Amino acid sequence: MIIDPQEFHVRELYGMLVGAVAPRPIAFASTLNANGQPNLAPFSFFNAFGANPPILVFSPTRSGRTNQTKHSLNNVYDIKETVINVVTYPMVQQMNLASAEYPEDVNEFDKAGFTPVASERVTPYRVKESPVQMECKVNQVVETGSGGTAANLIIAEILLMHVNDSVLGDDGKIDPNKIRLVGRMGGSYYAKAFDEALFQVPKPSAQGIGIDQLPDHIRNSKVLTGNDLGILGGVDNLPSQEEINEFLQNGSEVSAFLDQNRDNQEEIHTYAQQLIEQGKVDDAWKVLLAK
């Protein structure tokens, strides 16, 4: 399927875009209008874009139905401040309620049952139930278009962060299994960013040999996946023949397996794949290179 944004209906394009660019973090943005009326709304066109200075960017898009701008956008033109609160699994249903298109004089804190807390550096309120609250000044608003679903990039600089100690691990960093964040998918789908959804990918060596240096029979394997090849290509050096021989001498079961499957490349690759899954990358290489 090929999509030309100039020829595709904007609503269908929007659906494809949010389905493909996911999961997205959620900015639960608190603002005030010129009369001091609070507003609270979630936006999943959001991310962090630097740490020096610490910059957050989120986008209240124009309505796809009415082309009206969101109250949050109007508010930051009045008062160039916002508080970005993170969204966790225990509060996702309340957050969803706050996303309804209420009139400007309706307080979403009340409607969604959230507790407003006074900020220290800015005037909008923080959400007590959110474990991380970031008080921000708005540096710039970039309007990217004037049609329905057009983005309005609110570039905000963090002045003060509030982090609940309950989401910190023993290392003093935020523990994903304690903060239990959620991400926005396409349609009505969300993603949990904790528990079984998590996996670790250690950063590759600065001098990883790369997939282009793998022997042809490994690089073109019918068994090893792209992930397997990425892990194999992340090592600094291949094991020497002496290291391979020592490994085989100390591992009688491995030697027996290789003797039985000397001409069965797929079985050898499957065995190496199992070693990779166990984190034994060096052993996997020795099996793959054994002669």
N, C-alpha and C positions, 0 to 999 in steps of 0.2 A: 504494500500500500504506500503510495506517495501522496503527500499532502502539500499543496501550495497554499500558504496562508492567504494569498491574494484571491484565491478562487474557492476556498473552503468557507462554509458558513461559520461565523464567529462563535456561535454557541457550540457547534460540534468541534471546532478547533480548541475551544476552551476545555472541553471534556477530554480530548486527546492529550492536551498539554498537562493538565493536572493528574491524569492517569499515568503519564510517563515520567514526570518530574516528581517523584515521591519516594519515600515519605518526606513530608515537609514539616519542619518545626512550626510551632504555633505561637504567634505573638498575641498575648492577651493584653490589649492596649487600653490603658486608662487615660482619659483626657478630660478637659473642662472647656466649656464654651465661655464666651465673653461675659455671660451672666452668672458664671460659677456653677452651671448645671453639669453634674458628672455624666460621663459616658464610658461604657465598658464594652469592648467588642474584640472578637478573635480574628486574626488574619494569618493565613498560612503561606502567603507570599512574603516570606520572612527569613532572615538569617543574620549571622554576625559577619562583619566584613573587615575586621582589623582589631588590633589590641592596643595600638599606640598612635592616636587615641583609640579607645574602645568604641567601635561603631556598630550600631544595629541599623538595619534597613528593613522596613516593612511597607506593604503597598495596599492601601484601601482602594480597590479598583472601582471604577464607575459601575453602576448597576447595568447588567445586561438587558434588563427589561425596560427601565425608565431613563437610563443614562444619567441618573442623579448621582451626585457625589455623596460619600458616606459622611455621617456626622463627625467621625474621628478626624477625617481630613479637614473638614470645615473648622473643627476646634483647634487644630494645630496651626491654622492660619491666624486664629484669634490669640491663642496662648501657645507659644512655641515650646511646649513642654509635654512630656508623656511619661508614663510608667509602663514598662513592658514586664508583664508577669508570665512566668512559664506555666504550662498546662500539664498536669499530671493525671494519671488514670482515675484517682478518687474524685476528681472534680470535672471530668470531661462532660458529663451530662449537664451539669450546671452551666459550664462554658457554652455548650450547644444552645441552651435556652437563651443565653445572653446574645446569641447571634441573630435572634429574630429582629425584624425591622420595626422596632418600636418608634413611636413619635419622639421628637427631640426632647420633649419635657418629661420623658419616662426615664427613671434611674435604673439601669440594668443591674446595679449592685443589689437593689431591692428585688427586682424581678427574678433574678437568678439565685438569690439567697447568699450572696457573698458579703464579706465583712470589709468595709472600707477602713483603711488605716492611713493616718496622716503621713505624708512624706516629709523628708528632712531638707531636701535641696530644691524640690519643685512643688508646684501646687496641686497637680492631680493626685488622687488617692492610690495607695497600693492595695492589692488584694491579699488579705491576711492568709487565706487558704493556700496561696501559692508559695512554695518553699524558696523560690528565687524571684526577687523583685528588683528591677533595674530602673532607677530614676534617671531620666534623660532630658537633655535639652535638644530641641530640634534645630539642626544646623541648616537644613535645606530641604525643599520639596521639589522633586523633579516630575513634572507632568509630561507623560509620554504620548498622550493623545487626547482627543476630545470625544471619541465615540464610546459606545457601551463596552464594558470590560477593560477599558484603557487603564493602564497602571498609573499610580501616583506614588512615586518613591519617596517615603519619608526617611530622611537620613538623620539619625539621632545619635548623639554622643552620650555615653553613660557617665553620669556624675557620681553615682553612688549605687552600690549593689548591696542587697540584703540577702544573705544565704542562711537558711535554717540549719542549725547544727545537726539536726536529725538526718539530713541527707548526705552527711560527710562520712567517708570511710576512715579507717585507722591512719591512712596516709595524709589525711587532711584534704583530700580531693573529693569531688562529688562522685558518689557511688551510684551507677545507673540502676542498680537493683534496690536502692533506697529512695531515689528521687522518682522513679517510675514514670518517666515522661511518656507522652504519646505523640504520634506524628499523624499528619493528615494525608490521606490517599485520595484517589478519585472518587466521585460520587459521595456516598454516605459512609465510606470505609475509613477507618483509622488503623494505626499500627501501634502496638505496644513496643516500647524501646527498653525492655527489661526481661529478666528471666530467660526462658528458652529462646527468645528472639535474638539474644546477644551472641556474638562470636568474636573472637579476637584475630586480628591479622597483624602479626609483628612487622614492623617496618623492615624493608629489605636492606641488605648491606649496601653501603655506598659503592662498593665494587662488585656487586652481584654479577655473575658471569652472563646472565641474560638468556632468554629462550633461544636466541639466534645461535648460541654456542652449544646447544644440546646436540648430541649425535642424532642422525636422521631417524634411526629406529625408535628413539624416544620422542622426538619432536612430532613425528607422524604416527604416534601410537593410536591404536583403535580403543585402548582402555583408559589411558591417562587423560584426564580432563585438562582444560585450560588452567584451572586452579592448581592442579598437580604440577603442571609445567611451570607455572609461575613460582611455586615453592622451590622446585628443583633449580630453576634459573636464578634463585636468590642467594645461592651459596657463593662464598668467595673463591673457593678452589675445589676442584674435583679430588676425590681420594686417590692416593697413589696406588700402584699395583701392590706394593708392599703392605699397605694398610688393608687392601681388599683381601689379600692372602691371609693376613693375620685374623681378619674378621671371620673368614671361612673356616680357618683352623679351630677357632674358639667357638664356633657355632655349628655343631654337628647336624642339627636339624635343618639349618639353612643349606648346608652343603648337600645333604641328602635330597632336599627339595629341588635344588638346582640340577643335581645329577639326573633326577627323574624327569625334569622338564626342560632339559637342555635345548630341545628343538621347539618348545612351546612358548613362543614369545608372549602370547597373551596371558598365560598363566604367570609368567615371571613378572609382567607388568602389573597384574592384579595383586600379586604378593607385595610388590614395591608400593603400590597404592595403599595397601593396608598399613604398611610401615609409615607412610607419609601421614595418614590419618591419625596414627599414634604419636606423631611428632618426632619420629625417628628418621629424619631426612637423610642423615649421613649414612645410616644403614641401608636406606632405600637406594641411595646412589651406589653403594657397594654391591647390592644385589643386581642392579641394572647393568653394572660395568663388569661383573664377574665373567670370566672366560672359562 
